Amino acid sequence: MDRATEIALLDELLGLRQARSAYLDEAVSESPVARYLDQDRYARELDVLFRDRPVPLAHVSEVSEDGDFLVRRLAGVEVLLTRDRDGHAHAFLNVCRHRGMQLVPQDAGCRHRFTCPYHAWTWDNTGRLIGIPHREQGFPDLDLAGYGLKRVGVAEALGFVWVRMAGDVLPPAILAQHVGALADDFTWIGMADLQVHAVSERRWAANWKILAEGGLEAYHFRVAHAKTIAGLFHDNLSTYEMLGGHVRSVLARRSVDDLAGMPRDQWSIRQHANLLYTLIPGPIFLVQSDHVVFLQILPEAVDQTTVRMVTLRPSGPLDEKAEGYWTRNHALTEETLYEDFEIGEKIQAGLASGANERLTFGRYEGALDRYNTEVEAALMPAREAAE
């Protein structure tokens, strides 16, 4: 984000505050309930959004050293990320090429080779098959090169390891096109200079879009977050814009009022607002004054979603006081977001009841409509092909 954009966004928030107005789109919009319930549609979303598009699966600090590995689920399958001796990241399906067994049962660790717990076939962390027990008798003519681990497209950029399930490579041009205008903002934020402090993971009985939509408006803060963060923010004061196919929301803190009497060269958007980057599909980056919360929205079924919440703090060792500060911060974020996700579960149950055919988004909930419009546009070619 350049300085002119930072000032313009704060100007916009301050102007809305002084006018006692929310940021308003032109019209009320609607979202069909079927978007959150239809099984065929959900299958298309997995193919078009979660398999064909790049998705940030981990922060680089999670697989930073030689031998580091981790296992994550994406689009219904497990992905094994590794780091080899030359510093290169690799991504594979976490599946033995012999009989289809889960290869690595652990979530993370440090290992240079992986041995299947079924028959002990062994691969190194570059995906090469390097060992088969009793190979001479049982598999005398087997070409080891043809049984490497099944690759997934992988690339590192802007502080994250991105994967693309469709194909075994992730071309730089595809990643650059997907990230688009976010690149400048992520560089400005310094995503690559952060490290993981704490992680919370939980499965929720809600469609993935319901959970992603929760942060796209500030209309609910005063009610839903009355016991947590409502006092930090003005009621229903936020703004948004589309950056390519993604949403950048700006949520004004109460301290935005102080800007009126402050020289502009002292204005700082991260001190007076939270920035929320909602990518399509799913991942969300909540940028606060001194850290970032990375939310992985991982669909498991049409009405089941795993959310992995990662607090990313500035890199470096911590003393006891700093350790406590970051741990408390993570706990508050977890408590706040769980308020949203518990509501999401109740929404999912309400949609299944048949009480509504459509959801209604007010003029100050316009980001919800734009988000869904982008999802619909992405699905359209798949829908036309199916028909």
C-alpha positions as CSV (number, residue, x, y, z in Angstrom):
1,M,0.0,0.0,0.0
2,D,1.5,3.3,-1.0
3,R,1.3,6.4,1.3
4,A,-1.4,8.1,-0.9
5,T,-3.7,5.1,-0.6
6,E,-3.2,5.0,3.2
7,I,-4.1,8.6,3.6
8,A,-7.1,8.3,1.2
9,L,-8.5,5.4,3.1
10,L,-8.2,7.2,6.5
11,D,-9.7,10.3,4.9
12,E,-12.7,8.2,3.7
13,L,-13.3,6.7,7.2
14,L,-12.9,10.0,8.9
15,G,-15.4,11.6,6.5
16,L,-17.9,8.9,7.0
17,R,-17.5,9.3,10.8
18,Q,-18.0,13.0,10.6
19,A,-21.0,12.6,8.4
20,R,-22.4,10.0,10.7
21,S,-22.9,7.6,7.8
22,A,-21.9,4.1,7.0
23,Y,-20.2,3.3,3.7
24,L,-23.2,2.6,1.4
25,D,-23.5,0.7,-1.9
26,E,-26.2,1.7,-4.4
27,A,-28.8,-0.9,-3.6
28,V,-29.9,-3.8,-1.3
29,S,-28.8,-7.2,-2.7
30,E,-29.7,-10.8,-2.2
31,S,-28.0,-14.2,-2.0
32,P,-29.9,-17.4,-2.7
33,V,-29.8,-19.9,0.1
34,A,-28.9,-22.7,-2.3
35,R,-25.4,-21.2,-2.5
36,Y,-24.8,-22.6,1.0
37,L,-26.7,-25.9,0.7
38,D,-26.4,-27.4,-2.8
39,Q,-24.1,-30.4,-3.0
40,D,-23.4,-30.1,-6.8
41,R,-22.5,-26.5,-6.4
42,Y,-20.1,-27.4,-3.6
43,A,-18.4,-29.9,-5.8
44,R,-17.9,-27.2,-8.4
45,E,-16.5,-24.8,-5.8
46,L,-13.9,-27.4,-4.8
47,D,-12.8,-28.0,-8.4
48,V,-12.8,-24.4,-9.6
49,L,-11.8,-22.4,-6.5
50,F,-9.8,-24.7,-4.2
51,R,-8.1,-27.0,-6.7
52,D,-7.6,-24.8,-9.8
53,R,-6.6,-21.6,-7.9
54,P,-3.4,-21.1,-5.9
55,V,-4.1,-21.3,-2.1
56,P,-1.6,-20.2,0.6
57,L,-1.3,-23.4,2.6
58,A,1.4,-22.3,5.2
59,H,3.5,-19.4,6.3
60,V,7.1,-19.8,5.2
61,S,8.2,-19.9,8.9
62,E,6.3,-23.1,9.3
63,V,8.6,-25.0,6.9
64,S,11.7,-22.8,7.0
65,E,14.5,-25.3,7.8
66,D,16.1,-28.3,6.0
67,G,13.9,-31.3,6.7
68,D,10.8,-29.4,7.9
69,F,7.5,-30.9,6.8
70,L,3.8,-30.5,7.5
71,V,0.6,-32.1,6.4
72,R,-2.5,-30.1,5.6
73,R,-5.9,-30.9,4.2
74,L,-7.1,-29.0,1.2
75,A,-10.2,-29.7,-1.0
76,G,-10.7,-33.0,0.7
77,V,-7.2,-34.5,0.4
78,E,-4.0,-34.3,2.4
79,V,-1.0,-32.4,1.1
80,L,2.5,-33.0,2.3
81,L,4.8,-29.9,2.3
82,T,8.6,-30.4,2.6
83,R,11.8,-28.4,2.6
84,D,14.9,-30.1,1.1
85,R,18.6,-29.5,1.8
86,D,18.9,-27.0,-1.0
87,G,16.1,-24.9,0.6
88,H,13.5,-25.8,-2.0
89,A,9.8,-26.4,-1.0
90,H,7.9,-29.3,-2.4
91,A,4.3,-30.4,-2.2
92,F,2.9,-33.9,-2.7
93,L,-0.3,-35.8,-2.1
94,N,0.2,-37.6,1.2
95,V,-0.4,-41.0,-0.3
96,C,1.9,-44.0,-0.7
97,R,2.4,-44.9,-4.4
98,H,2.3,-48.6,-3.6
99,R,-1.1,-49.3,-2.1
100,G,-2.5,-45.9,-1.5
101,M,-1.9,-45.8,2.3
102,Q,-1.6,-42.4,4.1
103,L,2.1,-41.9,4.0
104,V,2.7,-39.4,6.9
105,P,0.4,-39.6,9.9
106,Q,2.0,-36.7,11.8
107,D,0.9,-33.1,11.3
108,A,4.4,-31.6,11.3
109,G,8.0,-32.4,12.1
110,C,11.5,-32.6,10.7
111,R,12.4,-35.6,8.6
112,H,14.4,-36.2,5.4
113,R,12.7,-39.5,4.4
114,F,9.2,-40.9,4.8
115,T,8.5,-44.6,5.3
116,C,5.0,-45.9,4.7
117,P,3.6,-47.6,7.8
118,Y,2.1,-50.4,5.7
119,H,5.0,-52.0,3.7
120,A,7.8,-49.6,4.4
121,W,8.3,-48.2,1.0
122,T,10.4,-45.1,1.5
123,W,10.7,-41.7,-0.2
124,D,13.1,-38.8,0.4
125,N,11.7,-35.3,1.0
126,T,12.1,-34.4,-2.7
127,G,9.6,-37.1,-3.6
128,R,12.1,-39.7,-4.9
129,L,11.3,-43.4,-4.1
130,I,14.5,-44.7,-2.5
131,G,13.6,-48.0,-0.9
132,I,11.4,-51.0,-1.3
133,P,11.8,-54.0,1.1
134,H,12.4,-57.3,-0.9
135,R,12.5,-55.4,-4.1
136,E,14.6,-58.0,-6.0
137,Q,12.0,-60.7,-5.4
138,G,8.7,-58.9,-5.5
139,F,9.3,-56.0,-7.9
140,P,12.4,-56.9,-10.0
141,D,11.6,-54.7,-13.0
142,L,10.0,-51.7,-11.2
143,D,11.2,-48.3,-12.4
144,L,11.7,-46.3,-9.2
145,A,11.5,-43.0,-11.1
146,G,8.0,-43.8,-12.1
147,Y,6.8,-44.1,-8.5
148,G,7.8,-40.8,-7.1
149,L,5.3,-39.1,-4.8
150,K,2.5,-37.4,-6.7
151,R,3.4,-33.8,-7.0
152,V,1.2,-30.8,-6.3
153,G,2.0,-27.3,-7.8
154,V,3.9,-25.2,-5.3
155,A,5.5,-21.8,-5.1
156,E,6.7,-19.4,-2.4
157,A,5.7,-15.7,-2.5
158,L,4.9,-12.9,-0.2
159,G,5.8,-14.9,2.9
160,F,3.6,-17.9,2.2
161,V,3.8,-21.3,0.5
162,W,1.1,-21.5,-2.1
163,V,-0.2,-24.7,-3.7
164,R,-2.3,-25.5,-6.7
165,M,-3.9,-28.9,-6.7
166,A,-4.6,-28.9,-10.4
167,G,-1.4,-30.1,-12.0
168,D,2.1,-30.7,-10.7
169,V,3.5,-27.2,-11.2
170,L,2.4,-23.7,-10.2
171,P,3.5,-21.4,-13.0
172,P,4.7,-18.0,-11.7
173,A,2.3,-16.3,-14.1
174,I,-0.7,-18.0,-12.7
175,L,0.3,-17.1,-9.1
176,A,1.0,-13.5,-10.1
177,Q,-2.3,-13.2,-11.8
178,H,-4.2,-14.6,-8.8
179,V,-2.4,-12.4,-6.3
180,G,-2.6,-9.3,-8.5
181,A,-2.9,-6.1,-6.6
182,L,-2.5,-7.8,-3.2
183,A,1.3,-8.1,-3.8
184,D,2.1,-4.5,-3.0
185,D,0.0,-4.5,0.2
186,F,1.5,-7.8,1.4
187,T,5.0,-6.5,0.8
188,W,4.1,-3.3,2.7
189,I,2.8,-5.3,5.6
190,G,6.0,-7.4,5.7
191,M,4.3,-10.8,5.7
192,A,7.6,-12.6,5.0
193,D,9.2,-11.1,8.1
194,L,6.7,-12.6,10.5
195,Q,6.6,-15.9,12.4
196,V,4.0,-18.2,13.9
197,H,3.3,-17.6,17.6
198,A,0.1,-19.6,18.2
199,V,-2.4,-21.8,16.2
200,S,-6.0,-22.7,16.9
201,E,-7.8,-25.2,14.7
202,R,-11.5,-26.3,14.9
203,R,-14.1,-27.7,12.6
204,W,-17.4,-25.9,12.3
205,A,-20.8,-27.1,11.1
206,A,-21.2,-24.3,8.4
207,N,-20.6,-23.8,4.8
208,W,-17.2,-22.2,4.1
209,K,-18.7,-19.0,2.5
210,I,-20.7,-18.3,5.6
211,L,-17.6,-18.2,7.7
212,A,-15.7,-16.1,5.2
213,E,-18.5,-13.6,5.0
214,G,-18.5,-12.9,8.7
215,G,-15.7,-10.4,8.5
216,L,-17.0,-8.5,5.5
217,E,-19.2,-6.0,7.4
218,A,-19.0,-4.2,10.8
219,Y,-22.8,-4.1,11.1
220,H,-22.8,-7.0,13.6
221,F,-19.9,-5.8,15.9
222,R,-22.0,-3.9,18.4
223,V,-24.3,-6.9,19.0
224,A,-22.3,-10.1,18.3
225,H,-19.1,-8.8,19.8
226,A,-20.5,-6.9,22.7
227,K,-18.4,-8.8,25.3
228,T,-15.2,-8.8,23.3
229,I,-14.2,-6.1,20.7
230,A,-17.3,-3.9,20.2
231,G,-15.9,-1.2,22.4
232,L,-12.8,-0.9,20.2
233,F,-14.7,0.0,17.1
234,H,-17.3,2.5,15.9
235,D,-20.7,0.9,15.2
236,N,-21.0,-0.1,11.5
237,L,-18.1,2.0,10.3
238,S,-16.0,0.3,7.6
239,T,-15.2,0.6,4.0
240,Y,-14.1,-1.8,1.3
241,E,-12.8,-2.1,-2.3
242,M,-12.0,-4.9,-4.7
243,L,-8.4,-5.6,-5.4
244,G,-8.6,-7.8,-8.5
245,G,-10.9,-10.7,-7.4
246,H,-10.3,-10.2,-3.7
247,V,-11.7,-7.9,-1.0
248,R,-9.8,-5.4,1.1
249,S,-12.0,-4.2,4.0
250,V,-11.0,-1.4,6.4
251,L,-12.6,-1.5,9.9
252,A,-12.2,1.8,11.7
253,R,-11.2,1.8,15.4
254,R,-12.6,4.4,17.7
255,S,-9.2,6.2,17.6
256,V,-9.9,7.3,14.0
257,D,-11.6,10.3,15.7
258,D,-8.2,11.5,16.8
259,L,-7.1,12.0,13.1
260,A,-9.1,15.2,12.8
261,G,-6.6,17.0,15.0
262,M,-3.5,15.3,13.9
263,P,-1.0,16.3,11.1
264,R,-1.4,14.0,8.1
265,D,2.2,13.0,8.2
266,Q,1.5,11.2,11.5
267,W,-1.5,9.3,10.2
268,S,-1.1,5.5,10.3
269,I,-3.8,3.2,9.0
270,R,-2.6,0.2,11.1
271,Q,-2.9,2.3,14.3
272,H,-6.4,3.5,13.6
273,A,-8.0,0.6,11.7
274,N,-7.9,-3.1,11.0
275,L,-7.3,-4.2,7.5
276,L,-9.0,-7.4,6.4
277,Y,-8.0,-9.1,3.1
278,T,-10.5,-11.7,2.1
279,L,-9.2,-13.8,-0.8
280,I,-11.2,-16.0,-3.0
281,P,-11.2,-18.8,-2.2
282,G,-11.2,-18.7,1.6
283,P,-8.0,-17.5,3.2
284,I,-8.4,-14.3,5.2
285,F,-5.6,-12.0,6.5
286,L,-6.6,-9.8,9.5
287,V,-3.9,-7.1,9.7
288,Q,-3.7,-5.3,13.0
289,S,-1.3,-2.7,14.4
290,D,1.6,-5.0,15.2
291,H,0.7,-8.5,13.8
292,V,-1.3,-10.5,11.3
293,V,-3.9,-13.2,11.9
294,F,-3.9,-15.8,9.0
295,L,-7.2,-17.6,8.7
296,Q,-7.3,-20.7,6.6
297,I,-10.9,-21.5,5.5
298,L,-10.8,-25.2,4.5
299,P,-14.0,-26.8,3.3
300,E,-14.7,-30.4,4.4
301,A,-18.3,-30.8,3.2
302,V,-21.1,-28.5,2.0
303,D,-21.9,-27.8,5.7
304,Q,-18.6,-28.5,7.4
305,T,-15.5,-26.3,7.4
306,T,-12.2,-26.4,9.2
307,V,-10.8,-23.0,10.3
308,R,-7.1,-22.8,11.2
309,M,-6.3,-19.5,12.9
310,V,-2.6,-18.5,13.0
311,T,-1.2,-15.5,14.9
312,L,1.8,-14.2,13.0
313,R,4.0,-11.9,15.1
314,P,7.3,-10.1,14.3
315,S,10.2,-12.5,14.2
316,G,12.7,-12.9,17.0
317,P,13.1,-14.3,20.5
318,L,10.6,-13.3,23.3
319,D,11.0,-12.5,26.9
320,E,8.3,-13.6,29.4
321,K,6.4,-10.4,29.2
322,A,6.3,-10.4,25.3
323,E,5.3,-14.1,25.4
324,G,2.3,-13.3,27.6
325,Y,1.3,-10.3,25.4
326,W,1.1,-12.4,22.2
327,T,-0.6,-15.3,23.9
328,R,-3.3,-13.1,25.3
329,N,-3.7,-11.4,21.9
330,H,-4.2,-14.8,20.3
331,A,-6.7,-15.8,23.0
332,L,-8.8,-12.6,22.4
333,T,-8.8,-13.1,18.6
334,E,-9.9,-16.7,19.1
335,E,-12.7,-15.7,21.5
336,T,-13.9,-13.0,19.0
337,L,-13.8,-15.2,15.9
338,Y,-15.4,-18.1,17.7
339,E,-18.4,-15.7,18.4
340,D,-18.6,-15.3,14.6
341,F,-18.3,-19.0,13.8
342,E,-20.8,-20.1,16.4
343,I,-23.2,-17.7,14.7
344,G,-22.2,-19.3,11.4
345,E,-23.3,-22.7,12.6
346,K,-26.7,-21.3,13.7
347,I,-27.1,-19.6,10.3
348,Q,-26.3,-22.9,8.5
349,A,-29.0,-24.7,10.6
350,G,-31.4,-21.9,9.9
351,L,-30.8,-22.1,6.1
352,A,-31.5,-25.8,6.2
353,S,-34.9,-25.2,7.8
354,G,-36.3,-23.7,4.7
355,A,-37.4,-20.4,6.4
356,N,-35.6,-18.3,3.8
357,E,-35.1,-18.7,0.1
358,R,-32.6,-15.7,0.0
359,L,-30.4,-13.8,2.3
360,T,-30.7,-10.0,2.2
361,F,-27.6,-7.7,2.3
362,G,-28.2,-4.1,3.2
363,R,-26.5,-1.2,1.5
364,Y,-23.8,-1.2,4.2
365,E,-23.2,-4.9,3.6
366,G,-22.2,-4.4,0.0
367,A,-18.9,-6.3,0.4
368,L,-20.9,-9.5,0.9
369,D,-22.6,-9.0,-2.5
370,R,-19.3,-8.2,-4.2
371,Y,-17.6,-11.3,-2.7
372,N,-20.4,-13.6,-3.8
373,T,-20.4,-11.9,-7.3
374,E,-16.7,-12.9,-7.7
375,V,-17.4,-16.4,-6.6
376,E,-20.3,-16.7,-9.1
377,A,-18.2,-15.3,-11.9
378,A,-15.5,-17.9,-11.2
379,L,-18.1,-20.7,-11.2
380,M,-19.9,-19.6,-14.3
381,P,-17.7,-21.4,-16.9
382,A,-18.0,-24.6,-14.9
383,R,-21.7,-24.3,-14.6
384,E,-22.1,-23.7,-18.4
385,A,-20.0,-26.7,-19.2
386,A,-22.1,-28.9,-16.8
387,E,-25.3,-27.7,-18.5
